[in-house]
């Protein structure tokens, strides 16, 4: 079993498309789309979302459920569904960009992370507008030096050997794994827990990734990226 993930959107097509994308990178994770109203119009449905949460609770076998939302009433609907769920303590709402956060969450769940770790992986990709705070040890936290200002605690340069280079799946694997570590990490100068930023690097096979990490888990973070690159992100 893995942590289940429910995607709540005002559009059924957006929810289904996001689930389809994340499923490519996390085939063993139970992803449930709950988009649109009961008659498939634009909007949200408490009944539809609650049914999706209950289904995910069953499918996860007690590992818990993380709910991703797009905006506005989807957040309120998800909060209500969590409150009315048969096991409210097993349901966590993630305050994160829907697509980027979902991919990071799905990759974390695929790797066996618990519900709270999956939520944190999603939220590490970016902070929404309904009550988020910087993740502990991040470059946005007061008193923490931003990347580039001080010398890294660990660093490394690793050449990409997978045929397609830095596309969605490798980016998600890097971001998902780094999100659970106590370290601020940059890859070629961009945020290591941002799937979209990593994809924007546009680096292909034979290109080098320069990794810098600061924090307690700096060595572990650099080693994690090194191993992913050495394994070709499982694509060889």
C-alpha positions as CSV (number, residue, x, y, z in Angstrom):
1,X,0.0,0.0,0.0
2,X,1.0,3.6,-0.5
3,X,-0.4,6.9,0.6
4,X,-3.4,7.8,-1.6
5,X,-3.8,11.2,-3.3
6,X,-7.0,12.9,-4.3
7,X,-7.0,15.7,-6.8
8,X,-9.8,18.3,-6.5
9,X,-10.3,20.8,-9.3
10,X,-13.1,22.9,-10.6
11,X,-12.7,21.1,-13.9
12,X,-13.0,17.3,-14.3
13,X,-10.7,17.4,-17.3
14,X,-8.0,19.2,-15.3
15,X,-8.3,16.7,-12.4
16,X,-8.1,13.8,-14.7
17,X,-5.2,15.2,-16.7
18,X,-3.2,15.9,-13.6
19,X,-3.8,12.4,-12.4
20,X,-2.8,11.0,-15.8
21,X,0.5,13.0,-15.7
22,X,1.4,12.0,-12.1
23,X,0.6,8.3,-12.8
24,X,3.4,8.2,-15.4
25,X,5.9,8.9,-12.6
26,X,4.2,7.0,-9.8
27,X,2.5,4.0,-11.2
28,X,1.9,2.3,-7.8
29,X,0.2,5.2,-6.1
30,X,-3.6,5.4,-5.9
31,X,-4.5,8.7,-7.6
32,X,-8.2,9.7,-7.6
33,X,-9.6,12.6,-9.7
34,X,-12.5,14.6,-8.2
35,X,-13.1,17.5,-10.5
36,X,-16.2,19.4,-11.5
37,X,-19.7,19.2,-10.2
38,X,-22.0,16.2,-10.1
39,X,-23.4,17.0,-13.5
40,X,-19.9,17.7,-14.8
41,X,-20.0,21.4,-14.9
42,X,-17.3,23.8,-13.8
43,X,-17.3,23.9,-10.0
44,X,-16.8,21.5,-7.1
45,X,-19.0,18.9,-5.4
46,X,-18.7,17.9,-1.7
47,X,-20.3,14.5,-2.5
48,X,-17.8,13.8,-5.3
49,X,-14.8,14.8,-3.2
50,X,-15.9,13.0,-0.1
51,X,-16.5,9.8,-2.2
52,X,-13.0,10.2,-3.6
53,X,-11.5,10.6,-0.2
54,X,-13.3,7.6,1.2
55,X,-12.3,5.5,-1.8
56,X,-8.7,6.6,-1.3
57,X,-8.8,5.8,2.4
58,X,-9.8,2.3,1.6
59,X,-7.3,1.8,-1.3
60,X,-4.4,3.2,0.9
61,X,-5.0,0.5,3.5
62,X,-4.6,2.9,6.4
63,X,-1.5,4.7,5.0
64,X,-3.5,7.9,4.7
65,X,-4.6,10.3,2.0
66,X,-3.3,13.7,0.8
67,X,-5.7,16.0,-1.0
68,X,-4.5,18.4,-3.7
69,X,-6.6,21.3,-4.8
70,X,-6.5,24.0,-7.4
71,X,-8.1,27.2,-6.0
72,X,-11.0,29.0,-4.3
73,X,-13.9,26.8,-3.4
74,X,-12.0,23.6,-4.1
75,X,-10.0,24.3,-0.9
76,X,-13.2,24.8,1.1
77,X,-14.8,21.7,-0.4
78,X,-11.7,19.6,0.4
79,X,-11.7,20.9,4.0
80,X,-15.3,19.9,4.4
81,X,-14.7,16.5,2.9
82,X,-11.8,15.9,5.3
83,X,-14.0,16.9,8.2
84,X,-16.7,14.5,7.3
85,X,-14.4,11.7,6.3
86,X,-14.6,8.4,8.2
87,X,-11.1,8.9,9.4
88,X,-10.3,12.7,9.5
89,X,-6.9,12.2,11.1
90,X,-5.8,10.2,8.1
91,X,-6.6,13.0,5.6
92,X,-4.1,15.8,5.0
93,X,-4.6,18.9,2.8
94,X,-1.6,20.1,0.8
95,X,-1.2,23.8,0.2
96,X,0.8,23.6,-3.1
97,X,0.6,24.3,-6.8
98,X,-1.7,21.6,-8.2
99,X,0.4,20.1,-11.0
100,X,3.9,20.6,-9.6
101,X,2.8,19.7,-6.1
102,X,1.0,16.6,-7.2
103,X,3.9,15.3,-9.1
104,X,6.3,15.8,-6.2
105,X,3.7,14.2,-3.8
106,X,3.1,11.2,-6.1
107,X,6.9,10.6,-6.4
108,X,7.3,10.8,-2.6
109,X,4.4,8.4,-2.1
110,X,5.9,6.0,-4.8
111,X,9.1,6.0,-2.7
112,X,7.2,4.9,0.4
113,X,6.9,8.2,2.2
114,X,4.2,8.6,4.9
115,X,1.2,10.9,4.5
116,X,2.8,13.9,6.3
117,X,6.0,13.5,4.3
118,X,3.9,13.4,1.1
119,X,2.2,16.5,2.1
120,X,5.5,18.2,2.8
121,X,6.9,17.1,-0.5
122,X,4.0,18.8,-2.3
123,X,4.2,22.0,-0.3
124,X,8.0,22.2,-0.8
125,X,7.4,22.9,-4.5
126,X,5.8,26.3,-3.8
127,X,3.6,28.1,-1.3
128,X,0.0,28.9,-2.0
129,X,-2.2,31.7,-0.8
130,X,-4.1,30.0,2.1
131,X,-1.8,29.9,5.1
132,X,1.5,28.4,4.1
133,X,4.8,29.1,5.8
134,X,8.3,28.5,4.6
135,X,9.4,24.9,5.2
136,X,11.9,24.6,8.0
137,X,15.5,25.2,6.9
138,X,14.4,26.7,3.5
139,X,16.1,29.7,2.0
140,X,12.9,31.7,2.7
141,X,13.0,31.1,6.4
142,X,14.3,34.2,8.4
143,X,17.9,33.8,9.5
144,X,18.8,31.3,6.8
145,X,21.3,32.4,4.2
146,X,20.1,32.1,0.6
147,X,21.9,29.8,-1.8
148,X,24.9,31.5,-3.4
149,X,25.6,33.7,-0.4
150,X,27.6,31.2,1.6
151,X,29.7,28.2,0.8
152,X,27.8,25.0,0.4
153,X,28.1,22.2,3.0
154,X,28.3,19.7,0.1
155,X,28.4,19.9,-3.6
156,X,29.0,17.7,-6.7
157,X,29.0,17.6,-10.5
158,X,27.3,14.7,-12.2
159,X,26.9,14.0,-15.9
160,X,23.5,13.0,-17.2
161,X,23.6,9.6,-18.9
162,X,19.9,8.9,-19.4
163,X,18.8,9.4,-23.1
164,X,16.3,12.3,-22.6
165,X,18.1,14.2,-19.9
166,X,16.2,16.4,-17.5
167,X,12.5,15.9,-18.4
168,X,9.5,15.5,-16.1
169,X,10.2,12.1,-14.5
170,X,13.9,12.8,-13.5
171,X,12.9,16.3,-12.2
172,X,10.1,14.8,-10.1
173,X,12.4,12.1,-8.7
174,X,15.0,14.7,-7.7
175,X,12.4,17.1,-6.2
176,X,10.4,14.5,-4.5
177,X,13.4,13.0,-2.7
178,X,15.0,16.3,-1.8
179,X,11.8,17.6,-0.3
180,X,12.0,15.2,2.6
181,X,15.6,16.2,3.6
182,X,16.7,18.9,6.0
183,X,18.7,20.8,3.4
184,X,18.5,23.7,0.9
185,X,19.6,22.4,-2.5
186,X,20.2,24.0,-5.8
187,X,20.8,22.2,-9.1
188,X,22.5,24.3,-11.7
189,X,21.4,27.3,-9.7
190,X,17.7,26.5,-9.4
191,X,15.6,25.2,-6.5
192,X,16.1,21.5,-6.2
193,X,12.6,20.8,-4.9
194,X,10.9,22.6,-7.8
195,X,9.9,20.2,-10.5
196,X,9.2,23.0,-13.0
197,X,12.4,24.8,-12.3
198,X,14.4,21.6,-12.8
199,X,12.6,20.9,-16.1
200,X,13.3,24.5,-17.2
201,X,17.0,23.8,-17.2
202,X,16.6,22.0,-20.5
203,X,19.8,19.9,-20.0
204,X,20.2,16.8,-22.1
205,X,22.3,13.7,-22.1
206,X,26.0,14.5,-21.6
207,X,25.2,17.7,-19.7
208,X,26.4,18.2,-16.2
209,X,24.3,18.9,-13.1
210,X,26.0,21.1,-10.5
211,X,24.5,20.4,-7.1
212,X,25.0,22.5,-4.0
213,X,23.5,21.7,-0.6
214,X,23.3,23.5,2.7
215,X,22.0,22.1,6.0
216,X,22.1,19.0,8.2
217,X,21.3,16.6,5.3
218,X,23.6,18.3,2.7
219,X,25.8,15.3,2.1
220,X,22.7,13.0,1.9
221,X,21.1,15.3,-0.6
222,X,24.1,15.5,-2.9
223,X,24.5,11.7,-2.6
224,X,20.8,11.2,-3.5
225,X,21.1,13.2,-6.7
226,X,24.4,11.5,-7.6
227,X,22.8,8.0,-7.3
228,X,19.8,9.0,-9.4
229,X,22.1,10.3,-12.1
230,X,24.3,7.2,-11.9
231,X,21.3,5.0,-12.3
232,X,20.0,7.0,-15.3
233,X,16.9,7.8,-13.3
234,X,15.8,4.2,-14.0
235,X,15.6,4.8,-17.7
236,X,18.6,2.8,-19.0
